[in-house]
Structure formats: structure tokens, C-alpha cells
Amino acid sequence: MKVSVITTIRNCGEFLESNIDSVHSQSYSNIEHIIIDAYSNDATVAIVDANKSKIAHYVSEKDRGIYDGINKGLRLAAGDVIAMLNGDDVYADENVINDVVNAFENSGTDAVYGDIVYVNKIDTNKVIRYWRAGEGDRAKIANGWMPPHPALFIKKEVYDKYGYFNSNFYISADYEIILRFLYMHRISISYMHRLCVKMRIGGISNRNIFRILQKTCEDYKACKTYGIDKAAYAVMLKNLRKLSQFFKK
């Protein structure tokens, strides 16, 4: 089973090398790392060049946002399983992908997911927020539950069958695709009771009040698109679920 790890970046020179090393140091060997760069003008290009033997594909060109970049990566991906790892982020340890592949083989599901932690930008051992996903199902999704996208691993055939990211959702395309795959098309999922990804704080959806409001509106639109009756209630619960994550450290 081949795993494609897609990383989208722009001016990510400060942390990109740790991201590349995190993928390259995985104990599972059948991995391709695809880096889609939205035309960086910092040290990113030099770092990629110094690590080109560890990277299967590198594309540097302007795009229409993060999800447009991910879609470029999906079109290049030759893996059976797709993983997304942001340029600032790293895998929790060297056995994450190996455990993911074992989970797919043991469960036979379309997707596997685990947990993530939000960590300090400099000290990735300093946990700020722990997203323990827990077991999920379609009913929970209708009530605002979702697996953490960086720790969600999905078979490539699911994307080929049900479509790529909808880049009309500038911030919430990850939520939209989860609703499309898990709620509308009811793909099968399996939960790994383990930490998968360390995310450095400062994601696009949490930068300021405008972004938070924009994300809330896009989340609501996604819920309405897939016929969730109490869309506003689902979005409210989705946001409230985040509060408990600060007490699970």
C-alpha cells in the first residue's frame, strides 16, 4: 500500500525542513511526499532543493488558495492512501504511517483517523490543545462532530469517486469534504486511538475574528448543502467541542 503525503505551503521556510524530515523518517518506506508551493519567495525553494531526494514531486506556482493546491497534489498522487500534512506540522512519531497502513489492512475501511495536538511554534513538545477525536458516526457528524483533518487518511479511490476539494470554500473546504464523504456518501471509517500529528498554532481559520466568522458562515453553508436539518445547531456544537480540547492536555 503506497501512501501519498501532500503538503501545501507558501513562505514556510522556517518550519519546512522539520516537516520534510518528519515524513522522510517514517518507519514505513512506501511513501511519496508531494509539496505544492504557492510561489514562495523566502527560503522555501532553497530548503526544497537541499532535500529534493526526499521529495517525489515539487510544484511552485501561483494558485487560488490552499485547497486548489491540495487538488494539484491529488492529481499528482500515485498512492492508495492520501494524507495531508501542512507545511508547519509534523507527524507525532516515526511510526504514524506504519500504524495507519496496518489500520487500513485490519479494518478494511475507506478512511482511518486519529488525534492531533496543537503545539507551540518553537517547542513542539509544549501542548496547547489536544483534539482527541473519539469514535464517530453519521449521527455525530450531524451534531457537529468531525475528525481532525490532518489526522484523516482517506483512500485515493474515494477522491476519484466522489470528487476533490471544493475551492469555493476558502476556509472550510476540509469540513465540506468530510460532510460529503462521511455524511452524504457514508464512506466507512476507523478510529486509531493514537496521536498522529503535531500542529503548530496559527492556522488560517484561527487568525482573527473575521476569519472565524467567515469559517462559521462556510461551515453553515456546507451543512445546508448536505441537508443537515439543524445546520446552525450543528455548527454551534462543532465550535463548542473545541473548548474541551484545551482541558485534555
Secondary structure as the mmCIF struct_conf table of DSSP 4:
data_model
#
loop_
_struct_conf.conf_type_id
_struct_conf.id
_struct_conf.beg_label_comp_id
_struct_conf.beg_label_asym_id
_struct_conf.beg_label_seq_id
_struct_conf.end_label_comp_id
_struct_conf.end_label_asym_id
_struct_conf.end_label_seq_id
STRN STRN1 VAL A 3 ILE A 9
BEND BEND1 ARG A 10 ASN A 11
TURN_TY1_P TURN_TY1_P1 GLY A 13 PHE A 15
HELX_RH_AL_P HELX_RH_AL_P1 LEU A 16 HIS A 24
TURN_TY1_P TURN_TY1_P2 SER A 25 SER A 25
BEND BEND2 SER A 27 SER A 27
STRN STRN2 ILE A 31 ASP A 37
BEND BEND3 ALA A 38 ALA A 38
BEND BEND4 ASP A 42 ASP A 42
TURN_TY1_P TURN_TY1_P3 ALA A 43 ALA A 43
HELX_RH_AL_P HELX_RH_AL_P2 THR A 44 ALA A 50
TURN_TY1_P TURN_TY1_P4 ASN A 51 ASN A 51
HELX_RH_3T_P HELX_RH_3T_P1 LYS A 52 LYS A 54
BEND BEND5 ALA A 56 ALA A 56
STRN STRN3 HIS A 57 SER A 60
BEND BEND6 ARG A 64 GLY A 65
HELX_RH_AL_P HELX_RH_AL_P3 ILE A 66 LEU A 76
BEND BEND7 ASP A 80 ASP A 80
STRN STRN4 VAL A 81 MET A 84
TURN_TY1_P TURN_TY1_P5 GLY A 87 ASP A 88
STRN STRN5 VAL A 90 TYR A 91
BEND BEND8 ALA A 92 ASP A 93
TURN_TY1_P TURN_TY1_P6 GLU A 94 ASN A 95
HELX_RH_AL_P HELX_RH_AL_P4 VAL A 96 SER A 107
BEND BEND9 ASP A 110 ASP A 110
STRN STRN6 ALA A 111 VAL A 119
BEND BEND10 LYS A 121 ILE A 122
TURN_TY1_P TURN_TY1_P7 THR A 124 ASN A 125
BEND BEND11 LYS A 126 LYS A 126
STRN STRN7 VAL A 127 TRP A 131
HELX_RH_AL_P HELX_RH_AL_P5 ARG A 138 ILE A 141
TURN_TY1_P TURN_TY1_P8 ALA A 142 GLY A 144
HELX_RH_3T_P HELX_RH_3T_P2 HIS A 149 ALA A 151
STRN STRN8 LEU A 152 LYS A 155
HELX_RH_AL_P HELX_RH_AL_P6 LYS A 156 TYR A 162
TURN_TY1_P TURN_TY1_P9 SER A 167 ASN A 168
BEND BEND12 PHE A 169 PHE A 169
TURN_TY1_P TURN_TY1_P10 TYR A 170 SER A 172
HELX_RH_AL_P HELX_RH_AL_P7 ALA A 173 ILE A 178
HELX_RH_PI_P HELX_RH_PI_P1 LEU A 179 MET A 184
BEND BEND13 HIS A 185 HIS A 185
STRN STRN9 ILE A 189 ARG A 200
BEND BEND14 ILE A 201 ILE A 201
HELX_RH_3T_P HELX_RH_3T_P3 ILE A 204 ASN A 206
BEND BEND15 ARG A 207 ASN A 208
HELX_RH_AL_P HELX_RH_AL_P8 ILE A 209 THR A 225
TURN_TY1_P TURN_TY1_P11 TYR A 226 GLY A 227
TURN_TY1_P TURN_TY1_P12 ASP A 229 LYS A 230
HELX_RH_AL_P HELX_RH_AL_P9 ALA A 231 SER A 244
HELX_RH_3T_P HELX_RH_3T_P4 GLN A 245 PHE A 247
#
